[in-house]
């Protein structure tokens, strides 16, 4: 017999906000001079093309789990919480080499989150911003009180050191935030999507089966059609950013910070001009000495801006990320 009163539904917080940021930067500093010979390039060419002077690569001991847990612990501590307060763990990554189980389950266990639900998302460089959107909805929907969102990559393991289009770009690290309840809105509506028609612009060269059954078994490497990605990201993502600002109920004049995916400084500059950002908006430039860390790049850049005083508590920041798929996401957030 059907219930006459209907199902109960979860009641969450009125609003959600980012409560803290944490980071783990891989320990090995790799200047351009270490990568130029294999790609017949120069330090000047790399800096002009991308803005990168050096990047961080992880040691063998610095696994994706080690880096994810390091960033997560810092974020939880800075939020003034205990691991048991975390109600869900979301990890954005494309460089965890197990198809199953998820990296998030191992991270949740190592942190001691008291059996929190945990899962990975694969949205490449846009994964962290996807995770923030999901976390906000989970908190406001009542599915979790506090959500830990981690972006982590060890891209040095899947980069071909002889590929002139990618060898100087990718790097390793992890960034994390805690999303929790708030009395005022702290995370604006997400603007996200994908352009699967351009699925092949960024991808691994082959799938695992092809790589491991070839005459010379190898780890599949990332490849990218750089010029096409540059054109798409520079202008299409400016439209996405402006839509996120509009949906948040503000204008670009209200922004204090712009924290884009650290893909390329030229892309960042082109987006800023296309969106007509005011000159006083502070722009993240973490790529210069960190490199492109895919899903980890936005939280790493945000952490640096906070640490260096370029982003202050209460500031409004536009986050935007884009990558393979082609997946993208953007939202306006309040700096914790």
C-alpha positions as CSV (number, residue, x, y, z in Angstrom):
1,X,0.0,0.0,0.0
2,X,1.4,3.4,-1.0
3,X,2.3,5.9,1.7
4,X,-0.2,8.7,1.9
5,X,2.2,11.3,3.1
6,X,4.8,10.9,0.4
7,X,8.6,10.4,0.6
8,X,10.8,12.4,2.9
9,X,13.4,14.5,1.2
10,X,16.8,15.7,2.5
11,X,17.0,19.3,3.7
12,X,20.3,21.0,3.2
13,X,21.9,24.3,3.9
14,X,20.5,27.5,2.3
15,X,23.8,28.3,0.7
16,X,27.3,26.7,0.2
17,X,30.7,28.2,0.2
18,X,34.4,27.3,-0.1
19,X,35.7,27.1,3.5
20,X,39.4,26.5,2.9
21,X,42.0,25.7,0.3
22,X,45.0,23.3,0.5
23,X,47.8,22.5,-1.8
24,X,50.6,20.0,-2.5
25,X,53.3,21.0,-4.9
26,X,55.4,18.2,-6.3
27,X,59.0,18.4,-5.0
28,X,61.1,18.3,-8.1
29,X,61.7,21.7,-9.8
30,X,62.3,21.3,-13.5
31,X,63.5,24.4,-15.4
32,X,63.1,24.7,-19.2
33,X,66.7,23.9,-19.6
34,X,66.0,20.3,-18.7
35,X,63.3,19.8,-21.4
36,X,64.5,21.8,-24.4
37,X,67.1,19.4,-25.8
38,X,64.6,16.5,-26.3
39,X,62.2,18.8,-28.2
40,X,64.8,20.9,-30.1
41,X,63.6,24.1,-28.5
42,X,64.7,26.9,-26.2
43,X,63.9,28.6,-22.9
44,X,62.8,31.7,-24.8
45,X,60.5,29.8,-27.2
46,X,58.8,28.0,-24.3
47,X,58.3,31.2,-22.3
48,X,56.9,33.1,-25.3
49,X,54.6,30.2,-26.2
50,X,53.2,29.4,-22.7
51,X,54.7,31.7,-20.0
52,X,56.3,28.7,-18.3
53,X,59.8,29.1,-16.8
54,X,59.8,25.9,-14.8
55,X,57.4,23.2,-13.7
56,X,57.0,20.7,-10.8
57,X,57.4,17.0,-11.4
58,X,56.8,14.4,-8.7
59,X,59.2,11.8,-7.5
60,X,58.4,8.1,-7.6
61,X,57.3,8.3,-4.0
62,X,55.0,11.2,-4.7
63,X,52.0,9.2,-6.0
64,X,48.7,10.7,-6.9
65,X,47.4,9.4,-3.5
66,X,50.3,10.9,-1.6
67,X,49.7,14.3,-3.2
68,X,45.9,14.2,-2.9
69,X,46.1,13.3,0.8
70,X,48.6,16.1,1.4
71,X,46.4,18.8,-0.1
72,X,43.3,17.4,1.5
73,X,44.8,17.3,5.0
74,X,45.8,20.9,4.7
75,X,42.4,22.0,3.5
76,X,40.6,20.1,6.3
77,X,42.9,21.6,8.9
78,X,42.5,25.1,7.6
79,X,38.7,24.7,7.6
80,X,38.9,24.0,11.4
81,X,37.5,20.5,10.8
82,X,38.3,16.9,11.7
83,X,38.4,14.2,8.9
84,X,35.3,12.7,10.5
85,X,33.4,15.9,9.6
86,X,33.8,15.3,5.9
87,X,30.6,13.9,4.4
88,X,31.9,13.2,0.9
89,X,35.1,13.1,-1.0
90,X,35.4,14.0,-4.7
91,X,38.6,13.6,-6.6
92,X,39.1,15.0,-10.1
93,X,42.0,13.3,-12.0
94,X,43.0,11.7,-15.3
95,X,46.3,10.2,-14.1
96,X,45.2,7.6,-11.5
97,X,46.2,4.4,-13.3
98,X,43.6,2.1,-11.8
99,X,40.3,1.9,-13.7
100,X,38.8,0.7,-10.4
101,X,38.6,1.3,-7.5
102,X,38.5,5.1,-7.4
103,X,41.3,7.1,-6.0
104,X,38.8,9.0,-3.8
105,X,38.0,5.9,-1.8
106,X,41.6,5.3,-0.9
107,X,42.0,9.0,0.0
108,X,38.9,9.0,2.1
109,X,40.1,6.0,4.1
110,X,43.7,7.4,4.6
111,X,42.3,10.7,5.8
112,X,40.0,8.8,8.3
113,X,36.7,10.3,7.1
114,X,34.5,7.7,8.8
115,X,33.4,5.9,5.6
116,X,32.4,9.0,3.7
117,X,31.1,8.3,0.2
118,X,33.9,8.9,-2.3
119,X,34.2,8.9,-6.1
120,X,36.4,10.2,-8.9
121,X,35.3,12.3,-11.8
122,X,37.0,12.4,-15.2
123,X,36.6,15.8,-16.8
124,X,40.3,16.5,-17.4
125,X,41.4,20.1,-16.7
126,X,37.8,21.1,-15.9
127,X,37.4,18.4,-13.3
128,X,38.0,20.5,-10.2
129,X,35.3,23.1,-11.2
130,X,32.9,20.3,-11.9
131,X,33.7,19.0,-8.4
132,X,33.0,22.4,-6.8
133,X,29.6,22.5,-8.6
134,X,28.7,19.0,-7.4
135,X,29.8,19.8,-3.9
136,X,27.7,22.9,-3.7
137,X,24.6,21.0,-4.8
138,X,25.3,18.2,-2.3
139,X,25.6,20.6,0.6
140,X,22.5,22.6,-0.4
141,X,20.6,19.4,-1.2
142,X,21.3,17.9,2.2
143,X,23.3,14.9,0.9
144,X,26.5,16.0,2.8
145,X,27.4,18.6,5.4
146,X,31.0,19.2,4.2
147,X,32.5,18.0,0.9
148,X,36.2,17.7,0.2
149,X,37.0,18.4,-3.5
150,X,40.5,17.5,-4.7
151,X,42.2,18.0,-8.1
152,X,45.3,15.9,-8.5
153,X,47.5,14.9,-11.4
154,X,50.8,13.2,-12.1
155,X,51.0,14.1,-15.7
156,X,54.8,13.6,-16.0
157,X,54.0,9.9,-16.2
158,X,51.8,10.3,-19.2
159,X,53.8,12.9,-21.1
160,X,56.1,12.1,-24.0
161,X,59.4,13.9,-23.3
162,X,60.0,14.1,-27.1
163,X,56.7,15.6,-28.1
164,X,57.3,19.3,-28.9
165,X,53.7,20.2,-28.4
166,X,53.3,18.8,-24.9
167,X,56.6,18.0,-23.2
168,X,57.2,21.4,-21.7
169,X,53.6,22.0,-20.6
170,X,52.4,19.4,-18.1
171,X,53.3,19.0,-14.5
172,X,52.3,17.4,-11.2
173,X,50.6,18.5,-8.0
174,X,47.3,18.6,-6.0
175,X,44.9,21.2,-4.7
176,X,41.9,20.8,-2.5
177,X,39.0,22.8,-1.0
178,X,36.4,22.1,1.6
179,X,32.9,23.1,0.6
180,X,30.4,23.6,3.4
181,X,27.2,25.4,4.6
182,X,27.1,29.1,4.6
183,X,24.7,31.8,5.7
184,X,25.2,33.8,2.5
185,X,25.8,32.6,-1.1
186,X,29.5,31.6,-1.6
187,X,29.3,29.6,-4.9
188,X,27.5,31.0,-7.9
189,X,25.6,28.9,-10.5
190,X,27.9,26.8,-12.6
191,X,28.1,27.2,-16.4
192,X,29.4,23.9,-17.8
193,X,29.2,21.7,-20.8
194,X,31.2,19.8,-23.3
195,X,32.0,20.0,-27.0
196,X,32.3,16.3,-28.0
197,X,32.6,17.2,-31.7
198,X,36.2,18.2,-30.8
199,X,36.8,15.1,-28.7
200,X,40.1,14.4,-30.3
201,X,41.9,17.7,-29.8
202,X,43.3,16.6,-26.4
203,X,43.5,12.9,-25.7
204,X,45.9,10.0,-24.9
205,X,47.5,8.8,-28.1
206,X,46.0,5.4,-27.8
207,X,44.0,3.4,-25.3
208,X,45.5,1.1,-22.7
209,X,44.8,-2.0,-24.7
210,X,46.4,-0.6,-27.8
211,X,49.4,0.6,-25.8
212,X,50.0,-2.6,-24.0
213,X,49.6,-5.0,-26.9
214,X,51.8,-3.0,-29.3
215,X,55.3,-4.2,-30.3
216,X,56.8,-1.9,-27.6
217,X,54.3,-1.8,-24.6
218,X,54.2,1.7,-23.0
219,X,52.0,4.0,-21.0
220,X,49.6,6.0,-23.3
221,X,50.9,9.5,-23.7
222,X,48.9,12.8,-24.0
223,X,48.7,14.5,-27.3
224,X,47.2,17.8,-28.2
225,X,46.3,19.9,-31.2
226,X,47.6,23.0,-29.6
227,X,46.6,25.7,-32.2
228,X,43.0,24.4,-32.3
229,X,42.7,24.3,-28.5
230,X,44.2,27.8,-28.2
231,X,41.6,29.2,-30.6
232,X,38.7,27.4,-28.9
233,X,39.7,28.1,-25.4
234,X,40.6,31.8,-25.9
235,X,37.3,32.9,-27.2
236,X,34.7,30.3,-26.4
237,X,35.7,30.2,-22.7
238,X,35.5,34.0,-22.5
239,X,31.8,33.6,-23.3
240,X,31.4,30.9,-20.7
241,X,33.1,33.2,-18.1
242,X,30.8,36.1,-18.9
243,X,27.8,33.8,-18.6
244,X,29.0,32.6,-15.2
245,X,29.4,36.2,-14.0
246,X,25.9,37.1,-15.3
247,X,24.3,34.1,-13.7
248,X,25.9,35.0,-10.4
249,X,24.1,38.3,-10.5
250,X,27.2,40.5,-10.8
251,X,29.2,42.2,-13.5
252,X,32.9,42.0,-14.3
253,X,33.4,45.3,-12.4
254,X,32.5,43.4,-9.2
255,X,35.2,40.8,-9.6
256,X,38.4,40.9,-7.5
257,X,40.2,37.9,-8.9
258,X,40.3,35.8,-12.1
259,X,41.5,32.2,-11.5
260,X,41.5,30.4,-14.9
261,X,42.9,26.9,-15.6
262,X,46.6,27.4,-15.9
263,X,46.9,26.1,-19.5
264,X,48.8,28.9,-21.1
265,X,49.4,32.6,-20.2
266,X,48.5,33.7,-23.7
267,X,45.1,32.0,-23.4
268,X,44.6,33.7,-20.0
269,X,45.5,37.1,-21.5
270,X,43.2,36.6,-24.5
271,X,40.3,35.6,-22.2
272,X,40.8,38.6,-20.0
273,X,40.8,41.0,-22.9
274,X,37.7,39.3,-24.5
275,X,35.8,39.5,-21.2
276,X,37.0,43.2,-20.8
277,X,38.2,42.5,-17.2
278,X,39.0,45.8,-15.4
279,X,42.7,46.4,-14.9
280,X,42.4,46.0,-11.1
281,X,41.2,42.4,-11.3
282,X,44.0,40.2,-10.0
283,X,44.8,37.3,-12.4
284,X,46.4,34.0,-11.3
285,X,49.7,33.2,-13.0
286,X,50.7,30.0,-11.2
287,X,51.7,28.4,-14.5
288,X,54.9,30.3,-14.6
289,X,56.7,28.1,-12.1
290,X,54.2,25.2,-11.7
291,X,53.3,24.3,-15.2
292,X,49.9,22.9,-16.3
293,X,48.6,20.5,-13.7
294,X,45.2,19.8,-15.4
295,X,42.6,19.2,-12.7
296,X,44.9,20.5,-10.0
297,X,45.7,23.8,-11.6
298,X,42.7,26.0,-10.4
299,X,43.0,25.1,-6.7
300,X,46.8,25.3,-6.8
301,X,46.5,28.8,-8.4
302,X,43.9,29.8,-5.9
303,X,46.0,28.6,-3.0
304,X,49.0,30.7,-4.2
305,X,46.8,33.8,-4.6
306,X,45.6,33.5,-1.1
307,X,49.1,32.8,0.3
308,X,50.6,35.8,-1.4
309,X,47.7,38.1,-0.6
310,X,46.4,38.6,-4.1
311,X,43.1,37.0,-3.0
312,X,41.7,38.1,0.3
313,X,38.8,36.6,2.3
314,X,35.5,37.9,1.0
315,X,36.8,38.7,-2.5
316,X,34.8,37.5,-5.5
317,X,36.7,35.3,-7.9
318,X,35.8,33.9,-11.3
319,X,37.0,30.3,-11.7
320,X,37.0,28.8,-15.1
321,X,38.6,25.6,-16.5
322,X,38.6,23.7,-19.8
323,X,40.2,20.6,-21.2
324,X,39.9,17.3,-23.0
325,X,36.5,16.4,-24.1
326,X,36.2,19.3,-24.7
327,X,34.8,19.8,-21.2
328,X,34.5,23.1,-19.4
329,X,33.0,24.7,-16.3
330,X,33.0,28.1,-14.6
331,X,31.5,29.7,-11.5
332,X,32.0,32.8,-9.3
333,X,33.0,32.0,-5.7
334,X,33.8,33.9,-2.6
335,X,37.4,33.6,-1.3
336,X,37.4,31.9,2.1
